[in-house]
Amino acid sequence: MKRHLFLCGPAFCGKSGLIRTCLGTALSAAGGFATGLSASEDGGLLGCTLFPAAAAGGVEGFEKALFLDLRSMPPKHDSEVFRGVGTQLLEEAAYYPFAVLDEIGGMDLIIPQFRVALDRLLDSELPILGVLKSAEAAEDLRRLLGPGERFRAFSDRLHSRLSGDPKAEILNIEENAEQEAKEAVSAWVCEYASLNGF
């Protein structure tokens, strides 16, 4: 089993949920980050937030950082979240037994500090389980938020890098391939997230 496993597929097909389910309580020991939708106190949708992966596993004491505000159209993107919190979480991942990156390949790529920290982490031997934004989803994002051709180049570079990395595997989740994905993630968890007694 390769040390770096990334799930890639259509939005809302269950990639993040699969990772969280397969890791179970081990997620509380993960470095890296998770993303999710957040709601206001009255139940209205705020947008997409970034937080430590361990917080997705139940560890408390972390605040979620809003990086995509969905209360307006087009949505407002806050790059500073990835420049600050996102980069810090990537750098701190080295101190954990494994990392979860859920997800990479979006607007995070326009931040130089984030790209440098991500490259360092991908160069390392740290086991990584994550979600990679598909090329199609990245292009949809580019059209919606308008980051331009540089974003497309960064996205293409990331996909090429992971495809050519001998320690990385991209698992494309096609329709009706949930069982294959579950088996692959479970095997990764068994090999890399169970070595430390979790």
N, C-alpha and C positions, 0 to 999 in steps of 0.2 A: 504494500500500500504506500502510495507516495505521501510525502510529509505535508504537502499543501494541496488541499482539495477545495475547489470552488464550484458551487452550483450556479448554473446560468440558465435562464429561461424566462418565459413571459411573466409580467408583473402579476402578483397575487395568485401564483400557482402553488404556494405553500413552501417555498424554499426556506424562509426564515423559521417558520413553524417546525419544519422537519429537523432543522439543526437544533432548535431548542428542545424538542421532544427527545431526540436521540441522546443529547448530552445530559438531559435531566439535571440532577443535583451537581454534576461536574461543571455546569455552566458558571456556578458561583466562584470557580477557581480560574476562570478564563481571563486573559488579558484581551486587549483590543476593544472593540466597540460594537454596539448594536444601534439600529435605527427603528423608529416606530412612529405611528400616528398618535398625536396627543389631543386631548379635548380640554376645553375650558371648564370652569366649575359648573356652568349651567348646561354642560353637555354638548356645546357647539364645537365643531372641528376647528382646531388651531392650525395644525400642520404637521410637518415631519420633524422629529427630534432626534438628537444624537446623545448617547449616554454610554457609560462603560458596559462592556459585555457582562461583567459580573452582576450588574444591576438587573439585567434581564433574567439572571438566575436567582434573584431574590435578595442580593446584598443591598442593604439600605444605606442611606446617607449621601446619595448622589443626586444632583439636579440634572434634569434633562435640558439640553440646549436646543432651542428652536432654530433650525437652519432653513426651513422652507415654510413660509407663512401662506396658508391656503385660504385666508380670509379675503384675499383680493385676487383679481384676475387681470393680467397674468400674476401668478404667485410671486411673492417677493423672496429672494434668496439672500441669506446672510453668510457671505464667504468667511467672515471672521470666525465663525464656529469651527470651520475646518482648519483655519490658520492657527487657532489657539487650542481649543479642546481636542479636536480631531488629531492634530499633530502630536499633542502631548500623550494621548492614549496609544498612538502607534509607538512612540518612543518608550513608553512604560511597559509595553507588551513583553519586552525582553525579560522582564523580571517575573513572568508567570510561566507555568509549565507548558502552556499552549495558548494560542490566540484565536479569537473569533473576529472576523471582519465582515460585518453584515450591514451595509454592502459597500463595495468599492466600484468605481467606474462611472460615477455621476459627476456632479458639480465639484466634488472634492478634488478632481484632477486639475482644476484651474488654479489651485493654490500651490505655489512652488514648494513651500515648506512641507506640505502634506505629501507631495510627490516624492521628495527626497526621503522623508521618513518611511514612506511605503516601500520605496526601492530597497532601503536598508533592511527592512523587515523581511521582504521577499528574498533577499540575498542570504538571510540567516538560515540556520538549521531548525529554528523554532517551528514546531508543528502549527499549521494554520488551517482552520476550517472557515469557509466564508461563502459569501454570495457575490457574484460578479454581474454587474449590469450588462445585459445583452447588447450587442451592437445596435439592434433595432430600437431598444428602449433608450439607449444613449442618444441616438439620432432624434427620437421623439422629444427628448429633453432639450436637445440643442435647438430644435425648432421652437419649442415653447418658451424657453428662457433666453435664447439668443446669445450664447457665449461665443459663437463664431467657429471658424475653421480650426483654430488652435485647439479647441476642445475636441473636435473630431480626431485630430492628429494624436492628442494625448490618449484618447480612448482606443484608437487603433494600436498605438504603441503598447498599451497595457495588455490588450488581448494577444498581440504577437509575442510579447515577453512571456506571458504565462503559457501560451501554446508551445513555446520553444524551451521551456524550463524543464529539465529532466526530473526535478523533484516536485513538479506541479501537475495536477490533473484538473481539467475543466470538464465537468459533467453537465452536458446539455440535457435539460429536462424537457423532453418532448411529451406530447399528450399521451396519456396512459402509461407513463414510465415511472409512476410514483414508487412502485415496489423496487425497481432497480435503484432508484435514488436512495430509498430508505436503506437498502442493503449496503450500498457504498458508504453512506454516512455512518451507519452502525459499525461497519468494519473499521472506518477511520477512528471512531470514538473508542472502540475496543483496543486498537493498537496504540493510540497516542494520548487519549484522555483517561485511560485506566491504569497507566503505568505508575501513577503517583498515588494510588490508593483511593481514588474517588469512585 
